[in-house]
Amino acid sequence: MTTLAHPASLTGPAVHGDLPGPRSAEYLARQDRRESNARAYPRHLPIAIAEGSGSFVRDVDGNVFIDFLAGAGVLSLGHNHPELVEAMTGQLGLLTHALDFPTPAKDEFTAAQLAMLPEGMRSRMKLHFCGPTGANAVEAALKLCKTATGRGDIVSFQGGFHGSTHAALSLTGLVSQKQPVANTMPGVHFFPYSYCHRCPVGLEPDTCATNCVEFLERSLTDANGGIPLPAAVVLELVQGEGGVIPARESFVHRVRELTRELDIPLVVDEVQTGCGRTGTWFAFERYGIEPDVVIASKALSGIGAPVALIIYDERLDTWAPGAHSGTFRGNQLAFAAGVRAIEVIKRDGVLANVVEREHQLEVLFAPLAGHPWVADVRGAGLMWGIELADPHTGAPASALALAVQEQALRRGLIVELGGRGDCVVRLLPPLNVTAEVVRTAAGILLAALDAAAGDAR
């Protein structure tokens, strides 16, 4: 495998003094006065970021952090990858915005995306370019499936996250986000997901996944089950915001079989898992299935330039011109960067690096198996979660997870939280992260956990 480039200007974590530093505190105070109360990340990661390079960011006070949030998974090749910057800069002088007109940049991007699909899917899949967010692509997928099937109900899964727009929020499991918003989209039915560590139906882990699907099957085939045949089943193969929960393979295969038997389009939400995050281009390849609709967004450009699309079986292409549109669906800068990102990923063996770093993290996190506050450690590719729970009650250790995040930041590592009660410490490194950076980050995280757990005793 080609040696992956190490950031030239930022080479390691270095934090001096308290956080936030004085200049960051000024930025945060102005943000508090001028921006929406709905802002989230700076509340628990109190820094103002000045620059980024590869796996590192520097704040306005000169502190350097390993960034294992990476724009919530957007920056698949890290901050400011020079070749992606070059591709965007070159496109900038040619054309930046073109609605849904064909352009050379868009044509190359479309061909590159289709070429990354498994061979058996390439000739029968079509692309639709959406507004520039994953949530907008979720909305498009729902409209596509409802139009193609003539049905209105949707099956989603407990713990899933599909976005914060009105319909996408309706598919999302997190109740607290939905409570303040009355009359979300009707016709959504939630079923248990194979979260075997905390089985949603109280069964043993070895039988949990199968029973979850059996419940879905009986509900959809029971004449008195109360659920009309749905327009779609929407599934995350690894629940990200839900706590980094990879679905059991048996669960995924049976969902695919069931939806095919009942002629229900299976929509796989790959907004976070797509573009190599799990070690294959899409997570459904890791599971050995072929969905009817794929939702993709976050890392399509590799550098954070927004683009979102759905990739779907041509038999579903029954909607009318203009059925789903968006002014910013023709982001030529994102297309140019996305083409170059795929070239880099292929040339530098980035997917192989993801698999190697996955195995490395398995080894580095092995000592956590005996930690009293660690309930579970799980991951796929470079998408990892450490679930924390009270050793006496088993309840989610939300306060401890927050303390771990704070301790990690003080030591120079940015991580996110998720899962029930935000008790899961989440890692989303760039896909080209080096073994050295992973080793350093894991050491910081383990030290942060020990420090926070010591304070919790």
N, C-alpha and C positions, 0 to 999 in steps of 0.2 A: 504494500500500500504506500502511496506517495506520502511523504511527511507533511503534516498539516501545518500551515503557517501559524507562528506564534505572534501575538500582537507586538508591534514594533515599539510603540510608545508607552503602553501600560503593561507592566510585566508581573505585577503581583499586588496582593492586597496591602494597604497601608492606611491605618486610621489613627489620627492624632487628636486627642482631646475628646470632649463630649460631643454627642450627636443630639440634635443637629448642631453643626458648627454655626458661628455667628452670621456668615453670609447666607447659608441655607435657611437659618431662622428668619431672616428678613424676607426671603422669597416666599417661605411658607406662610408668613404673616400676611403678605400682600395677597397670596392666593386665597387665604381664608376670608379676607375682606371682599374679594372681587369675584370669586368663582362659586359654582353651585355647591350646595351642601351634599350633593350626591357623589362628590369626588371621593375616591377610596384609597388608592395605594399610598399616598403620602401620609395618611393618618398613622400607619404602622411602620412605614419606611420613611422617616422624616429627613429626607435629603433633597437638595435641588441639584439636578444632574447637569453638568457642563459639557461633557464629551464622553464618547465611548470608542473602544477599539477592541475588536475581537470579543473575548469573554469578560472584558473589564469595562467599568465606567469610573469616571472621576467626578466628584461633586464640586460645587463652586468654592468649597473651602480647601480643596486639594486632596481630600481623602479618596483613596482608590478601593474599589470593591470588585470582587468576583460577582458577575451578574448571572445568577442561576434562575432569574425570572425571564430574561431575554424578551421583553415586550410581551409577556404572557405567551411565549412560544412563537412569536412572529419572526424573530431574528434568527432564522435557522442557521445562518452562516456568521452569526455574531454581528457586532456593531461595525458598520462602515467597511464591509469587505471591499478591498480596493478594486477588484474586478467588477463587482456589482455597481460600485460608485461610478466606475468608468462607463459601464453600459448605460446607466441612467443619464450621466452627463452627456454622452454622445446623442442619446435620444432627445434630450432637452432642447437642442438646437434644431431638431427636425419637426417634431410634432408631439404635443403633450396630451391633447384631448380630442377625441373623435367620435363621441357617442358610440353607436354600434356599427359605424361604417367599417368595412374591411380596411386594414392597413397592413403594411409589411410587418410591423412589430406584433400586431395582434395575430396575424397569420402564423408567424413563427411560434408564438406562445401557444396557440391552439394546437399546432402540430406537436410541439414538445410535450404538452400535457397528455394528449391522446397516446403518444408513444410511451409514456410512463405507465400506462395501464397494462394489465396482463394481456397477453396476445389474443386470447379468446374474446376479449371485450372490445378491442380497439375499433373493429369495423362496424359495430352496432351501437356505439355510444355517441351522443351528441352533447354539445356544451351550450349552456346559456349563461351569459355574463349578467351579473346582478348589480345592485348597488354595492358599495365598497366594503360591506361588513358581512361577517358570517351570519349574523341574525337575518340580514336581508336575503341571504341565500336560503336560509331555513324557510322564510316566508315564501320564497319562490318555489321551493320543493313542495310545500303544502299545496299551493295553488296548482302546480303541475299535476299532482296526484289526484286532487279533487276533480280537476277538469277531465283528466283521462279516464277516471273510474266512474264519475257521476255520483260518487259517495261523499259524505261529509264528515264522518267521525275519524278520529286519529287515535292510535295506540302509542303511548309513550311509557317510559319506565321510571320508577322511583329512583331518586338520586341523580337523574340526568340534568344537564344544563344545556340549553339550546339558544340562549340569548335573552336580551331584555326588552326587545320590541314586543308589541302587544300579543301577537300570535305565538312568537317564539317563547315568550314568558309563560304562555299557557301550557307549553310542553315541558316547562322546567319544573323540577321537583321541589325546589326550595320554596317553602310556604311563605317565609317572612317577606320575600320580595313581592309576592302576589297579593298579600293581605291588604295593602293600601290601595290596590288598583281594582276597582269593582268591575264586574262584568267582562272578565277576560274571555277569550274565544271559547265558545261552548263545544261540546262533543269530544273532549279529550279524556281518555281513559288511561289511568296509571296502573301499571302492573309491576310486580316485584322483579328486581334485577338481581343477577347472581352475585350478590355481595356476600360471599360465603363466610367471611370473618364475622359478620353480624347478620346472620341469615334473616331475611325479611319475613319468612314464615316460620321461623323457629325450629328448623330441622338441622340435622347433622350436615357438615360441609360436603360429604361425599354424595349426598342425595339432593342437596339444595338446588343445584342448577337445573337438574332434570325436573324437579317438582315445580319450579318457577314457570317453566315452559308448559308443563301439563296444566297448570292453572290457567294460563293464557289460552291454551288450546280448548279446554273445556268451556271457557267463557265465550269464545268465539264460535263454537260449534253447538252450543246449547240453545235450543229454540226459545228457552225461557231465560237465557243468560243476560238479557237486557242490553246487549251491545250489538247494534247493526254491524254488518260486515264493513270494516273501516276502509277509508281511502288509502291509508298508509300505516305502516309500523315504523316508527322512528327510533333509532338505536345508536348509542355511543358504544363502540367496542371496548374502549377504555374510558370510563367516566373521569373527566379531568377535574372540573370544579367540585364534583361529587366526592373527591378524595383519592384520585388515582386508583381506580378500581378496574383492573382488567377483567372482562367477562370470562367465565369458564368456556372452554372450547365446546363442550357438549351443549351448553346453553345456546351459544351462537349458531351452531350447526342445526339445532332443532328449530330455532326461530326462523332460520332460512328455509328449512324444509316445510315448516308450517305455512309460512307466507306464500311459498310457491304452490303448495297444495290448495290453498284457499284463494289464489290469484289476488293477493294483496301486495302492492309494491313495497319492497323493503328499502327504506331510506336510511343510509348510514351517514351519521354526522361525523365527518372527518376534519372539522374545523381545527381542532387541536391536535389530533393524531396524524393528520395527513402530512405529505411532503417530507417523509422520512423519519418522523419523530419516533416511531416504534421499531425502526430498523428495516422496514419495507416501505416503499413509497406511500402506500396506504395501509392502514391497519387491517383492512379486510383481507389483504394478501397473507398476512401473518396467520389469519384464521382459516384460510383456504376456502373462502366463499366468494360469490359474486353478487353484489347487491344490484338493485334496479336503479337506484339514485344515490349519488355520492355528493355530499356537500363539502366544499373546500373553500378556504379563505386564508387564514392567518399567515402562513409561511409561503404562499404562492410566489411572492416576489423575492423572498429570502432576505429582504433588507427593510421591511416595514412599510413599503409603498402599498397602499390598500388596493386589493382586488379580491373579488369573491365570485364563485361560479358554482353551478350544479352540473354534474355529468350524469346523463341518464340514458336509459335504453330508448332507442328510437321509436319503439312501439307506443311510448307515452307521449310522443310529440304531437299532441292533438290541439294544443291551445292556439289562439289566434294571434296574429301580429299585434304587438303592443300589449299583450296580456300581462307581462311583467317587465317593467322598464326601470330606468334610473339614470339620471343625468351623468353620474360619474362612473358609469360602467365601462368607459373606454379609456382607462388610465394607461396611456402609452408608456409612461415611465416604469410602471409596475410590470408591464408586459416585457419590456426590454431587460429589466433586471431579472425577471423570472426565467427567461430563456438562458441568460448567462448563469443563473444559479444552478439550473439543471446541468449545464455543461460542467460547472465546477464540481458538483456533487458526483457526477459520473467519473470525471478525470481524477479526482482526489480520493476516490473510494470512501466518500463520506458515510454511506450507508453501512459499510463494513466497520467504520469507526464507531458508529452508533452501537452496533452489536458488541464490539470490543469493550466499549465504555460501560455497556450494560453489565457484562460479565465482571468488569472491574468493580463496579458499584456493589454487585452481589457479594464480592469478597470483602470490600471495605466496610459494608454494613453488617456483615456476619456477626460481629460482636454485639449488635443490638438485640440479638435473639434472647439474651438473658437479662436484658435491662428491665427493671420492674415497671417502668412507666411506658415502655414500648409495647403496644398491643399487636402491631403488625407492620411489616416492611414489605412493600410490593412495588413493582414497576414493570415497564415494558420499554425497551430501548432506552431513550433518554427522557423518560417521563416517570418520575419516582415519587413515592409518598411514604412518610413515616407516621403511622397513626399512634397517637398518644392517648392513654386512658389511665384513670385512677386505678392503682394496683389493688385497692381494697373493694371498690364498688364496680369497676369496669366502666364507669361513666366516662364520656369523652373529656379529656383533660384540656379544655379550651384555653384556660389561663396559662397552663404550662407551654402549650404550643406558641402562644403569643410571646411568652418570655424567651423561648428558644429562638424565635425570629429576631427578637431584640438583641439577644446575646450574639447571634450570628452576625448581625449588622455591625455591632461594635467591633467584631473581630475581622470584618471586611468581606462578608458574604451576604448577598441578597437572595432570600428565599421567600416563597409565598405560602399562604395557608389555604386550606380548603376542607371539604368533607363535612360531616355532621358536626355542628358546633365549632367549625374551623379548628378541629383538633388534629388535622393532618398537615405536617410540614411537607411542602411540595417543592420539587426540583424540576426545572425546565431549562437545562443548559443549552447553549448553541450546539448544533449537531457536529460541528468540527472541533469541539473542545478537546484539548490535549489530555493525555493521561496525567501529566504533571499537575494541571489545573484541577482535574477531578480529585486527585489525591489531596491536594491542598484544601479544596473545598470540603471534602469529606472529613478531614481532620478538624477543620473549623466547626463543622456541624456537630460532630461528636463532642467536642469540647463545650460547645454552646449548650448541648443537651445535658451534659453532666453538671454544668454550672447552674442551669435553670432548675434541674431536678434537685440539686443540693439545696437551693433556696426554697423549694416546695416542701421539703421534709418538715 
